[in-house]
Amino acid sequence: MKTRLLFGSALTLAATIATHGAVQEPKTASQPPSIAGTYKLASRLLPDGTMHRPPEIMGLLTYTQTHRNFNVFWKDAAGKIFSCSIASTYSLTPTLYTETLLFSVLNDQIGGKEIAYDLSGKTATAAVKVDAGRIEIKLPFDPPTVVFGADRLTATAEGQFVDTWEKVQ
């Protein structure tokens, strides 16, 4: 009996792989959504319609299962630099995103500010919307609202920019 069940399961698995190319674990209601991956900044759209792409603006964002590492950099027309790096831990449920800052470094030459470091360890929480394979979060420490799709991330800071990030891993 066990042999028959194993053989039948193997045939079902082989048929599934042949039909779909891979087997994916079924999602359950209790399983949290995942945003894990590495994303590369592909473009930034400004309110006036100007589009910036690398190398004018560059960014890399990685989410593991528990940590977030964010880096972005650009120069203005005068050659002044803006860069921001953030490292934090996070947790994600179908309804809440909680982030704890490990550190951040902000270099805002464009705004005429000194380099700023934040080692506060502060924690903040934001609501999560999960709908049709999309995960939407208003990040608690950053201005944008982010929407994760299957292979991209869109970050929108109202009146400032819309960034498109491509998932590279």
C-alpha positions as CSV (number, residue, x, y, z in Angstrom):
1,M,0.0,0.0,0.0
2,K,2.8,2.5,0.9
3,T,4.6,1.6,-2.4
4,R,1.4,2.3,-4.4
5,L,0.9,5.7,-2.6
6,L,4.5,6.8,-3.1
7,F,4.5,5.7,-6.7
8,G,1.2,7.6,-7.3
9,S,2.6,10.7,-5.6
10,A,5.7,10.5,-7.7
11,L,3.6,10.3,-10.9
12,T,1.5,13.3,-9.8
13,L,4.6,15.2,-9.0
14,A,6.2,14.3,-12.4
15,A,3.0,15.4,-14.2
16,T,2.9,18.6,-12.3
17,I,6.5,19.4,-13.2
18,A,5.9,18.5,-16.8
19,T,2.8,20.7,-17.0
20,H,4.0,23.7,-15.0
21,G,7.8,23.6,-15.0
22,A,8.0,23.6,-11.2
23,V,6.2,22.7,-8.1
24,Q,5.3,25.5,-5.7
25,E,4.3,25.1,-2.1
26,P,0.6,25.9,-1.6
27,K,0.0,29.1,0.3
28,T,-2.1,28.8,3.4
29,A,-4.1,31.5,5.2
30,S,-1.7,31.4,8.1
31,Q,1.4,31.7,6.0
32,P,2.8,35.2,5.9
33,P,3.4,37.0,2.6
34,S,7.0,37.3,1.4
35,I,8.9,40.3,0.0
36,A,12.3,38.6,0.2
37,G,14.6,39.3,-2.8
38,T,17.0,41.8,-4.2
39,Y,15.7,44.8,-6.2
40,K,17.6,47.2,-8.5
41,L,16.4,50.7,-9.1
42,A,15.4,50.9,-12.8
43,S,13.9,54.4,-13.0
44,R,12.6,57.4,-11.2
45,L,9.7,59.5,-12.6
46,L,9.5,63.0,-11.3
47,P,6.2,65.1,-11.1
48,D,7.3,67.2,-14.1
49,G,7.6,64.1,-16.3
50,T,11.4,63.9,-16.1
51,M,12.6,60.3,-16.1
52,H,15.9,59.4,-14.5
53,R,17.7,56.1,-15.0
54,P,21.1,54.7,-14.0
55,P,23.7,56.0,-13.9
56,E,21.9,59.3,-13.0
57,I,20.2,57.5,-10.1
58,M,21.2,54.1,-8.6
59,G,19.8,52.0,-5.9
60,L,19.8,48.5,-4.5
61,L,17.3,47.1,-2.0
62,T,17.5,43.6,-0.4
63,Y,15.0,42.0,1.9
64,T,15.9,38.7,3.5
65,Q,13.4,36.9,5.6
66,T,14.3,39.1,8.6
67,H,16.4,42.0,7.4
68,R,16.2,45.0,5.0
69,N,19.2,46.8,3.4
70,F,18.4,49.9,1.3
71,N,20.9,52.1,-0.6
72,V,20.1,54.9,-3.1
73,F,22.3,57.5,-4.7
74,W,21.9,60.4,-7.2
75,K,23.5,63.7,-8.2
76,D,21.8,66.9,-9.1
77,A,22.7,69.1,-12.1
78,A,25.3,70.9,-10.1
79,G,27.0,67.6,-9.1
80,K,25.8,67.7,-5.5
81,I,25.1,64.3,-4.0
82,F,22.2,62.7,-2.2
83,S,22.6,59.2,-0.8
84,C,20.8,57.2,1.8
85,S,21.7,53.8,3.4
86,I,19.4,52.0,5.8
87,A,19.8,48.7,7.6
88,S,17.0,47.3,9.7
89,T,15.2,44.2,10.8
90,Y,11.5,43.6,9.9
91,S,8.6,41.3,10.3
92,L,5.7,40.9,7.9
93,T,2.2,39.4,8.5
94,P,-0.8,39.7,6.1
95,T,-1.9,42.8,8.0
96,L,1.3,44.4,9.6
97,Y,4.8,45.4,8.7
98,T,7.1,46.1,11.7
99,E,10.6,47.5,11.2
100,T,13.4,48.2,13.7
101,L,16.1,50.5,12.6
102,L,19.7,49.2,13.1
103,F,21.3,52.3,11.5
104,S,20.9,54.8,8.7
105,V,23.3,57.2,7.0
106,L,21.9,60.2,5.1
107,N,24.1,62.4,2.9
108,D,22.1,65.3,1.6
109,Q,24.5,67.7,-0.1
110,I,21.6,68.7,-2.4
111,G,19.6,70.0,0.6
112,G,22.7,71.6,2.1
113,K,22.7,69.3,5.2
114,E,25.5,67.6,7.0
115,I,25.8,63.8,7.0
116,A,23.3,62.4,9.5
117,Y,23.6,59.1,11.3
118,D,20.7,57.4,13.1
119,L,21.5,54.6,15.6
120,S,18.3,55.0,17.6
121,G,17.0,51.5,17.2
122,K,13.5,52.8,16.9
123,T,10.7,50.5,15.9
124,A,7.6,51.4,13.9
125,T,4.6,49.5,12.4
126,A,2.6,50.1,9.3
127,A,-0.6,48.5,7.8
128,V,-0.2,45.9,5.0
129,K,-2.7,45.3,2.1
130,V,-2.4,42.0,0.3
131,D,-4.5,41.7,-2.8
132,A,-4.2,39.5,-5.9
133,G,-0.5,38.7,-5.4
134,R,0.4,42.3,-4.6
135,I,1.7,43.5,-1.2
136,E,1.3,47.2,-0.4
137,I,3.0,48.9,2.6
138,K,3.4,52.5,3.6
139,L,6.9,52.2,5.0
140,P,7.1,53.6,8.5
141,F,10.5,55.4,8.3
142,D,10.5,56.4,4.6
143,P,8.1,58.6,2.7
144,P,7.1,56.1,-0.1
145,T,4.3,53.6,-0.3
146,V,5.7,50.4,-1.8
147,V,3.8,47.9,-3.8
148,F,5.5,44.5,-4.4
149,G,4.5,42.5,-7.4
150,A,5.9,39.2,-8.8
151,D,9.0,40.7,-10.4
152,R,9.0,44.4,-9.5
153,L,8.5,47.0,-6.7
154,T,7.0,50.4,-7.2
155,A,7.7,53.1,-4.6
156,T,5.6,56.2,-4.7
157,A,6.2,59.4,-2.6
158,E,3.2,61.6,-3.5
159,G,4.3,64.8,-5.2
160,Q,8.0,63.7,-5.2
161,F,8.7,60.6,-7.3
162,V,7.6,57.2,-8.5
163,D,10.4,54.7,-8.5
164,T,10.4,51.4,-10.4
165,W,12.6,48.6,-8.9
166,E,13.2,45.4,-10.8
167,K,13.6,42.1,-8.9
168,V,17.0,40.7,-9.8
169,Q,17.1,37.8,-7.4
